[in-house]
Amino acid sequence: MMRIRADTKDKEKIPELGDKFKVIRVDKKFIWWIIELEKIKD
């Protein structure tokens, strides 16, 4: 499990991350999105 922080301006990049990671949960905290990602095995 990996947790990253992304500015809300970067939220359109989440689908790109979906190619390599499965988005587990996205929590909006203030101006930040807390995105928990699970690495998809190759």
Backbone hydrogen bonds in HBPLUS format (Angstrom, degrees):
<---DONOR---> <-ACCEPTOR-->    atom                        ^
c    i                          cat <-CA-CA->   ^        H-A-AA   ^      H-
h    n   atom  resd res      DA  || num        DHA   H-A  angle D-A-AA Bond
n    s   type  num  typ     dist DA aas  dist angle  dist       angle   num
A0002-MET N   A0037-LEU O   2.83 MM  35  5.14 160.9  1.87 158.1 162.0     1
A0037-LEU N   A0002-MET O   2.72 MM  35  5.14 171.7  1.72 162.5 165.1     2
A0004-ILE N   A0035-ILE O   3.01 MM  31  5.43 165.9  2.03 150.7 154.3     3
A0035-ILE N   A0004-ILE O   3.03 MM  31  5.43 174.8  2.03 165.4 165.8     4
A0006-ALA N   A0033-TRP O   3.15 MM  27  5.37 158.5  2.20 146.5 153.0     5
A0033-TRP N   A0006-ALA O   2.99 MM  27  5.37 155.7  2.05 153.2 161.0     6
A0010-ASP N   A0007-ASP O   2.73 MM   3  5.35 156.4  1.79 119.9 127.9     7
A0011-LYS N   A0008-THR O   3.20 MM   3  5.20 168.1  2.21 107.2 109.3     8
A0013-LYS N   A0010-ASP O   2.83 MM   3  5.50 160.8  1.87 121.3 128.0     9
A0014-ILE N   A0011-LYS O   3.21 MM   3  5.52 163.3  2.24 107.6 112.8    10
A0016-GLU N   A0013-LYS O   2.96 MM   3  5.24 123.9  2.28 105.2 120.1    11
A0017-LEU N   A0013-LYS O   3.16 MM   4  6.59 153.2  2.24 152.5 160.1    12
A0017-LEU N   A0014-ILE O   3.04 MM   3  5.10 114.5  2.49  98.7 114.2    13
A0018-GLY N   A0014-ILE O   3.04 MM   4  6.34 137.7  2.22 144.2 156.8    14
A0019-ASP N   A0016-GLU O   3.13 MM   3  5.72 163.2  2.16 113.5 118.5    15
A0020-LYS N   A0017-LEU O   3.01 MM   3  5.70 140.0  2.17 118.1 126.6    16
A0021-PHE N   A0017-LEU O   2.71 MM   4  5.62 150.7  1.80 158.2 166.2    17
A0040-ILE N   A0020-LYS O   3.38 MM  20  6.11 172.5  2.39 147.8 147.7    18
A0022-LYS N   A0038-GLU O   2.94 MM  16  5.17 172.6  1.94 146.7 148.7    19
A0038-GLU N   A0022-LYS O   2.93 MM  16  5.17 155.9  1.99 142.4 150.4    20
A0024-ILE N   A0036-GLU O   2.70 MM  12  5.26 163.6  1.72 157.8 160.8    21
A0036-GLU N   A0025-ARG O   2.94 MM  11  5.31 168.1  1.95 157.1 161.2    22
A0027-ASP N   A0034-ILE O   2.90 MM   7  5.01 160.9  1.93 141.3 147.2    23
A0034-ILE N   A0027-ASP O   2.74 MM   7  5.01 168.0  1.76 151.1 154.1    24
A0029-LYS N   A0032-TRP O   2.71 MM   3  5.09 164.3  1.74 158.9 162.6    25
A0032-TRP N   A0029-LYS O   2.66 MM   3  5.09 154.2  1.72 144.2 143.7    26
